Amino acid sequence: MNEISPARQWRVPASLPAAKLACAAALVALGLLFADGDTVRLVLACLAAAALVGWAVRDLIAPVRLAVDTEGVTVIHGFAGRRMLPWPAIEAITVDRRPRLGLTTEMLEIDAGESLHLFGRYDLGTMPEEVAAELQAARPGATG
């Protein structure tokens, strides 16, 4: 993969894959501890742990989720690929706020016409509102 050399980039916090791997290990340990001869419990615990490990591996392989430079925005695409969105292809950069269970969830939305790219706080390592402001400021023709 080509290394990104942007003016600015946002990545998954380093503690997140470590936490996912620790949870995977705990799931396997709990599965072994409480299996009591029931292989179904152990298999389910191992499957959940494998999913967490896969998710953590993605964070380790492709920690940079979003990058911006004068040409446009580079987003993660697929498991660990990257896709460049030139500035003219980007129709809107917004932050979607939704209240759920007494908490407000914020997602950065980058609308590129045929594709919509969503990033949460843990994808970016910071608040989506701050990233949206930086992206708007980096956009050619932006005032401010």
C-alpha positions as CSV (number, residue, x, y, z in Angstrom):
1,M,0.0,0.0,0.0
2,N,1.2,3.5,-0.7
3,E,1.9,5.6,2.3
4,I,-0.3,8.7,2.7
5,S,1.5,12.0,2.9
6,P,-1.3,14.4,3.5
7,A,-1.5,17.8,5.1
8,R,-3.6,16.2,7.9
9,Q,-4.7,12.7,8.8
10,W,-7.0,11.1,11.4
11,R,-6.5,7.6,12.8
12,V,-7.8,5.1,15.2
13,P,-6.4,5.7,18.7
14,A,-3.6,3.2,19.5
15,S,-5.4,2.0,22.7
16,L,-8.4,0.7,20.7
17,P,-6.9,-2.3,19.0
18,A,-5.2,-3.3,22.3
19,A,-8.6,-3.1,24.0
20,K,-10.2,-5.3,21.3
21,L,-7.4,-7.9,21.6
22,A,-7.7,-7.9,25.4
23,C,-11.5,-8.5,25.1
24,A,-10.9,-11.3,22.6
25,A,-8.5,-13.0,25.1
26,A,-11.0,-12.5,27.9
27,L,-13.8,-14.1,25.8
28,V,-11.7,-17.2,25.1
29,A,-10.7,-17.4,28.8
30,L,-14.4,-17.1,29.8
31,G,-15.4,-19.7,27.2
32,L,-12.9,-22.1,28.6
33,L,-13.8,-21.4,32.2
34,F,-17.6,-21.7,31.7
35,A,-17.7,-24.3,29.0
36,D,-18.4,-27.2,31.4
37,G,-18.1,-29.7,28.6
38,D,-20.5,-27.7,26.4
39,T,-18.6,-27.2,23.1
40,V,-21.3,-24.8,21.8
41,R,-20.4,-22.1,24.4
42,L,-16.7,-22.5,23.7
43,V,-17.2,-22.3,19.9
44,L,-19.4,-19.2,20.3
45,A,-16.8,-17.5,22.5
46,C,-14.1,-18.3,20.1
47,L,-16.1,-17.0,17.1
48,A,-16.8,-13.8,18.9
49,A,-13.1,-13.5,19.8
50,A,-12.1,-14.2,16.2
51,A,-14.4,-11.3,15.1
52,L,-12.8,-9.0,17.6
53,V,-9.3,-10.0,16.5
54,G,-10.2,-9.4,12.9
55,W,-11.5,-5.9,13.8
56,A,-8.3,-5.2,15.8
57,V,-6.2,-6.4,12.9
58,R,-7.9,-3.9,10.6
59,D,-7.1,-1.1,13.1
60,L,-3.4,-2.2,13.1
61,I,-3.1,-2.6,9.3
62,A,-5.0,0.5,8.3
63,P,-5.0,2.9,11.3
64,V,-5.5,6.0,9.1
65,R,-9.2,6.3,8.4
66,L,-9.2,9.8,6.8
67,A,-6.7,12.1,5.3
68,V,-6.9,15.5,3.6
69,D,-4.6,17.4,1.2
70,T,-4.9,19.9,-1.6
71,E,-6.1,17.3,-4.0
72,G,-8.9,16.0,-1.9
73,V,-9.8,13.5,0.8
74,T,-8.5,9.9,1.2
75,V,-10.9,7.6,3.0
76,I,-10.6,4.0,4.0
77,H,-12.3,1.7,1.5
78,G,-13.1,-2.0,2.2
79,F,-11.1,-3.8,4.8
80,A,-7.9,-1.9,4.6
81,G,-7.8,-0.2,1.2
82,R,-7.9,3.5,0.4
83,R,-9.9,5.6,-1.9
84,M,-9.1,9.2,-3.1
85,L,-12.0,11.5,-3.3
86,P,-11.1,14.6,-5.3
87,W,-12.6,17.9,-4.0
88,P,-14.9,18.3,-7.0
89,A,-16.5,14.9,-6.3
90,I,-17.3,15.8,-2.7
91,E,-20.8,17.2,-2.5
92,A,-21.2,17.7,1.2
93,I,-19.3,17.4,4.5
94,T,-21.7,17.3,7.5
95,V,-21.9,16.0,11.0
96,D,-25.0,13.9,11.8
97,R,-26.1,14.0,15.5
98,R,-28.6,11.5,16.9
99,P,-29.8,11.1,20.4
100,R,-29.8,7.5,21.6
101,L,-30.3,6.1,25.1
102,G,-29.6,9.5,26.7
103,L,-26.4,10.0,24.7
104,T,-25.8,11.9,21.5
105,T,-23.9,10.1,18.8
106,E,-22.0,12.1,16.2
107,M,-20.9,10.8,12.8
108,L,-18.9,12.7,10.2
109,E,-20.5,12.2,6.8
110,I,-18.7,12.8,3.5
111,D,-21.1,12.7,0.6
112,A,-19.3,12.0,-2.7
113,G,-22.4,11.6,-4.8
114,E,-22.4,7.8,-5.5
115,S,-20.9,7.0,-2.1
116,L,-21.4,8.1,1.5
117,H,-18.5,7.7,3.9
118,L,-19.2,7.7,7.7
119,F,-16.7,8.2,10.5
120,G,-17.3,8.1,14.2
121,R,-15.2,9.5,17.1
122,Y,-13.2,6.3,17.5
123,D,-12.4,6.1,13.7
124,L,-11.0,9.6,13.8
125,G,-9.4,9.8,17.3
126,T,-11.2,13.1,17.9
127,M,-14.7,14.7,17.7
128,P,-16.3,14.5,14.2
129,E,-17.3,18.2,14.4
130,E,-13.6,19.3,14.7
131,V,-12.7,17.2,11.7
132,A,-15.6,18.5,9.6
133,A,-14.4,22.1,10.4
134,E,-10.9,21.2,9.3
135,L,-12.1,19.6,6.1
136,Q,-14.3,22.6,5.2
137,A,-11.3,24.9,5.8
138,A,-9.0,22.7,3.6
139,R,-11.5,22.7,0.8
140,P,-10.4,24.9,-2.2
141,G,-12.3,28.1,-2.3
142,A,-13.1,27.9,1.5
143,T,-13.3,31.2,3.2
144,G,-12.1,31.6,6.7
